[in-house]
Amino acid sequence: MGLFDRVRGLFGGDDAEPEPATGHDDAEVAPEPTTDPADRGRSGVNEAADGEKSGSHGSHWDTVTTGQMDVISTIRGAVESGMPTEWRTDDGETVVGYRAGAGPISTLVVTDPGGELWTAYPVAEGITHELAVETVVPWANGVEAQLTGALGDSTVSMFATNYVAIDERIEGTRQVELAALCYDLNPADDETLTVDDEHEFSTAGMAGFVPFDGGDADDYVFQTRIESVKQVEFGDATIYRCRAPLFRDAHGNDYEISIYAAEHACDGYVPEAGDDVEGVFWLQGWLS
């Protein structure tokens, strides 16, 4: 089986151009044994056992690509051009990682020493914050995980993009580089809301996020005001890199992150500094 076929195993099925992934439907924390939701298993590598989580990246790739063939080309290119690095899984198995990409969004590919694909996903440069990591949820393949922790006076969950490279206990205070990849991004309307039937406030300039109903732990609905925008490229895709607050704490301090929105996620909208925007994104963090 060649790399082309292994990459298709990330999504399930053998069709060259399947329908795009929908619904941000990563697995439940503890699915039924040896199952993989939506038939997007990784050729058995990431099948879940009791108490383990089987995850997938189909909808995550949708944030930066427009078709499966683009994903396959991106992964193949990363393996061909990336510098191989050996890591150990949670079970002590040796895996090989390849990270490649000239811009702020790169691709991380993990294979076994023989070249069998274990996982691949986009990794975005972000803004570093101090996070008090409280819980870590490893995925079944032993090379990926999500974590939850305290960021200021808020609690946030994210995908740990370099979990496989961390060979020490993760829980505790860590420096984490936060970035988000948008499933969609739209201009936000200024609304006036009433609280307790008497206090009115405007949503203009607000910054906040809440879990996305139906998504995984690291999927969020958000609204924020863009501080700056830079146009970047990922393969053939044009992507807007926005600096904006993830949220604002009770003392008025902004916790800014990098938010990436591809043209196809904006549906014709071009974000600009000063715009109030809303949407849904996948939150990720690179641990120091």
N, C-alpha and C positions, 0 to 999 in steps of 0.2 A: 504493500500500500504506500503510495507516494504522499508527499506533503499536501498536494491539492486535495486528496481524499481525506486526509486527517483533519485539515482545516474545516471541511464540510461537516465533519463529525461534531464540531462545536455547536452546530445548529440543528443537527438531525436531518435525516433524509438524504437523497442523492441528487436531487434536482439542481441544475446549475444556477437557476434563478428562482428561488422560492419566494413566497410572499414575505414582506418585511416582518420582523418580529414586532409584536404589539403588546401593550399593557404593562411593560416594565415588570415582567412576571418571573423574577428570580424565585428560588424555592423557599418554602417555609423552613423555619429553623430546624425542625425535626420531622422530615417527611417519612413516609413508609420506607422500610428497609429496601435497599437496592432499587429504588425508583428515582426517576429524574423527570421533573415536571416538564410538560410541553414537548417531551421527546427531544430535548436538546442536550442529550448527554454527550460526554466526550469519549466515545469508544470504550466505555467501561472504566476509564481512569478516575472519573469523579462520581461514581455511583455512591449513594449514601447508605450507611449502615445505621443502626439504632443510635439516636442521639447526635448524628452528624448532619451537616448541612450540605446539600448538593446545589451548587450555584451554576449560573451560566451568564454569558456576556452578550447574548444576541441583541437585546435592546440597548445595551451600552454602546455597541458598535454603531447602532443607528444614529447616535449623536454626532458622529464625525464622518460617516460614510453613507452612501445612498443605495448600496446593493452588496450582495454577498461576494460577487466577483472582486469588488474593491477591497473587501476584507481579506480575501485570499491573497490578492496581490500584495497588500500591505504586510501581512504576516510572512509571506515568502521573502519579501524584500528585507524584513528585519533579520531573518535567519541568515540570509546571504551576506548582509552588510554589518550586522551587529557583532561586537566582540563577545565571545562566549565566556560565561562565568559559571563556575560550579557552585551549587548550593545543596543543602540537605533538607529533606522534607521533615515533617513532624515525626515520621516513622523511621527516619535515618536513611532513606533512599537518596541516592545522588540524582540531581537534576541539573540541567544546563539552561541558563538564562541568556537571552539576547535582547538588548535594548538598542533601538535604532530610531533615528529621526533628527532632522537638522533644526527643527523649530521648537516652540514651546510645548507641542504635543508630540509625544513619541509613542512607540509601540514596544511593549514588553511581551516576549514570547518565552514560554518555558517548555522544554522537551525532556525526555529521558536521554541518557547518553547515546542511545541508538538512533535518536532523531524522532521518536514518536511524540507527537504534540500532546501536551498536557493542558495548556491554557494559553490564551493570548488576549490582551486588552490594551486600550489606549491609556496613556499616563500623561497628565497635564501638569505643567509648572504652576505653582500656586504662591500663596503668601503664608509665611510661617507664624504659628501661634503656639502658646503653651497649652497643652491638653492634659488633663488628669484622666488617664485611661482607667476605666473601671471594669469593663468586661471585654473579652475577646471571643468571637465565634469563628473557630476554624472551619474551613470547608473540607469536604471529604477527601480531596486530593492531597491535602497536607501542605499545599504551597500557597493557599489563598485564605483570607479571613476578613471579617468585618469587626470593627471595634466601636465601643460606645464610651464616651467620657464627658467630663465637665469642661466646657469652654466658657470662661467667665461665669456668669450666672445662668447659663443655658446648658442643656444636655443635648449632645449631638452624636449621631451614628454615621459611620463612613466606611468605605471599602479601603483597606490598607494596601496600597499599591505595591509596597516592597516588603510585605510580610515574609515572603520566602527568604529574604536576605537577612532577616533579624534572627540572631542566634542567642538571644537573651530574653528574659522575662519582659513582656511588653507592658503589663499593668504598672501604673504609677505615672509620674509626671514626665511627659515627653514633649519634644518639639515636633510639631506636625505641620507640613506644608499643605495647605488646604486649597483645593480647586474643585470646580463643579462643571459638569458637561450637561448642556441643556437638551432635553427631549423636545422642548418648544420654548419660545420666548416671544412675548407680545408687549406692546405698550399698555401700561396700566392706567385706568381711568381714575381721576381724582373724585373720591366719594366722601360724603359727610355721614358719619355714623353716630348713633346715639347710644350711650351706655347708661344703664340704670334709669332710663326714661328722662334724663335731664342733662347729662354731660355730653356735649357734641365734640367730635374731633374730626379732622380731615385726614385722609389716607395719603395725601401728598407728602412725599419725602420719607415715608415710613420704610422700615427695613425689618423683615422678619421671615420666618419659615415655619412650616408645619408638615408633619408626615403626609405623604401622598397616599390617599386611600386606595388600596389595591396594589401598591408598590411594595418594594422590599424596604428593609430598615434604613437604607441609605438613599432612598428616593424622597424628594421633598417638593412641595408646592411653596413658592416663594414670591415675595415682592420686595423690591429695593430700588434705590436711585443710583444710576450709573455715575461713577466719578470720572472714568476715562475709558476710551475705546481704542484698540489697535487691531488692524486687520492682519491676520496671519493665515498661513496655508497648512493643510495637512493632506498630502497627496494632491488630488485634484480639487479638493474641497476648500472653499473660502470660509474662514471662521472668524467671528468677532470675539476678541479677547477683551473682556470688560473687567475693570476693577470696581468693586462695589461692596457695600456692607452685607454680610450674611445676616446680621442682626445688630441691634443697638441695645446696650444694657440699661439698667435702671439709672445709671449715672451719666448716661448720654454718650458712652464710649462705643465707637463703631468697631466691629470685628470684620475687617475687610478680607475678601477672598478674590481669587480669579474665577470669573464665570465665562465659559466658552459657549458660544452659540453659532452653529453653522448656518449658512444661508438657508439651507433647506429646513432648518428648525425655526426660522423666523418668518417664513411664508411671505416674503416680500418686504418685511419691515427691516429698516436699517437702523440699528441702535446708535445713539449719540450721547455724549456726556451731558448730564443733567436730566436725561429721560427717566421717568418712573416706569419700571418694567415689572412684569410678572411672568410666571411660567412654572415648569417642572424640571428639576435637574437631578442628576446622580452625583452625590458628594463623595469625593475620594481624598485620601491623605497619604503623604509620603513621610514616613517616620525617620527622625534623626536619631 
